[in-house]
Amino acid sequence: AASIAPEPEPVVEAPAPVAPAPAQEAPPADDQPVQWHLTAMTKNGAAQQIFPATISFAELLIGKYNVTGNAGINTFSGSVKVASSGAVTVVRKFSATKKTGAPAALAFEKEFLAVLSAADSIEFGERIVVTASKLNATLVFEQ
C-alpha cells in the first residue's frame, strides 16, 4: 500500500513594508559607471585561477579615468590615463583596503592588483582587456 504524504502547510508572507518616497531621484543609470566582471586572467599564456572580481571606469576628463572595484575580498581604486591607441599611464597608484581572507583569495588579489598596476594597454569594447606586457599577463572583463 502506498502512503500519501500530508500536504505541506501554505507559507504566508507578511506584506512588504511601504518605503517612503525618496527625497530626490537617483541619477540616471547612464551617470553610473558600468561594473565589469573578471572572466579570465592569464600569465605567461596560461589561464590562472580567478576569484570574483569587478572593475568600473568613471571618465573624469577625456581619456582620464577613476578606476574602482573589488578584487575578491578588498576594494581598490586608482586613476589611469588611456590614450586613443589604448596605451595606459597610471596617474594615481592603485591602493586597496586591507581585509583578511582565505590565503588563496589573498594570493589572487595580489596578482590581480599587480597586473592592474603594471597595465600598459587597455582595450575597451564588448569586453575590456587589460594587458601588463612586462608581467606577460592579461585581465579580461565582461559585463
N, C-alpha and C positions, 0 to 999 in steps of 0.2 A: 504494500500500500504506500502510495506517495504521500508525503506530508506537505502541507501547504504552509509556507512561511507567513506569519502575520504581516499585514500591510504596515510599512513604516509610518510613524506619525508625521503629519504635514509640518513643514517648517514655517513658522510665522515670523516674518521680518518686520521689525519696527519701522515706521515711516522715517525716511531720511529727514534730518533737520533742514529747515529752510535757511540758506545762507543769506546774510544781509547783502543788499546791493553794494557793489564796490564803489568806493568814493570817486574813483576815476577809472576810465577804461585802460586796459592793458595796451601797450603799444602793439601795432600790427605785427604779425609774425615776420614780415619782411625785415623788421628792425632787429630781430633776434638772430644772432649768429647760428648757423646750422651746426648741429652736433654730428660729427662723423665718427664712425666706429672702426677700430682697428680690425682688419680682416686677415692681415698677413705681415710677418716680419721675416726678412731673410738676412743672413750674414754669410759672406763668402759663398753665395749662391745656394745655400741650404736653408730650408724653411726652419724657423725657430718656433718653440712652443710659445703661444701667446696667452695672455690673460685679458679679460675685458678691459678695454681702454678706449677713451674718447678724446677728440680734439675739436676745437672750434677756432675759426679765424674771424676776428672782427676788424674790418678795414678802418683804419684811423684816417689815413691820407692815401692818396693813390699809391698803391704798392707797399704801404706800411701797415702791418697787422699786429694786433694784440693776439697772442695765441694762448688759449687756456684749455684745460682738460683734466681728465682723470687717468692716471697711469695704472689703475687697478686698485690700489689702496690709497695713494696720496694724490692730491690735486697739484697741478703745476701751472705756471704762467711764464710768459716771456714775450718778447717782441721781435719780429723779423721784418726785413725789407725784401721784397721779391721783385726782381727786375722782370721786364716783359719776356726775357729769354728763359725765366724760371730760376735764374741764379739767386741764391739766398745769402743775405748777410744778417747775422744775429745782432740785433740792435740792443736788446736787453737780455742778459743771460737768463736761461731757464732756471727757475727755482721751484722747489716742491715742499709740501708740508712734510712732517717727519713722523707720521704714524707708524706703528709697528704692525707686523702681519706675518704670514707664513713665509719662511725663508725662500721658497721657490717664487712666490709673488714679488717679494722684495728684490730678488735677483733679476727677475724680468723687468721690473721698474727701472733698475739701474741701467740695464742695457737699452731699454726704450728711450730713457732720457738722454743717454749718451748719443744715440743715433740722432735724436731730435736736436741736441745741442751742436752736433757736428754737421748738420744738414748743409749741403751746398747746392741743392736743387729741390724745388717743389713744383710738381705738375698738377694744375687744377683742371678738372674735367668731370666726367661721370664718377670718377673716384679721385682721391688725392694720393699722389705717390711722393714720399719724402725720401731723398737719397743722400746718404753720407758716404761720398766716394772714399775718403781716407779710412773709413771703417769697413768698406765694401759691404754696406748694409742698406736695406730699404725698409720703409714702413708703408703699408697700403691701407687706406681708409675708404670706407663706403658709407653712404647714408643709411 
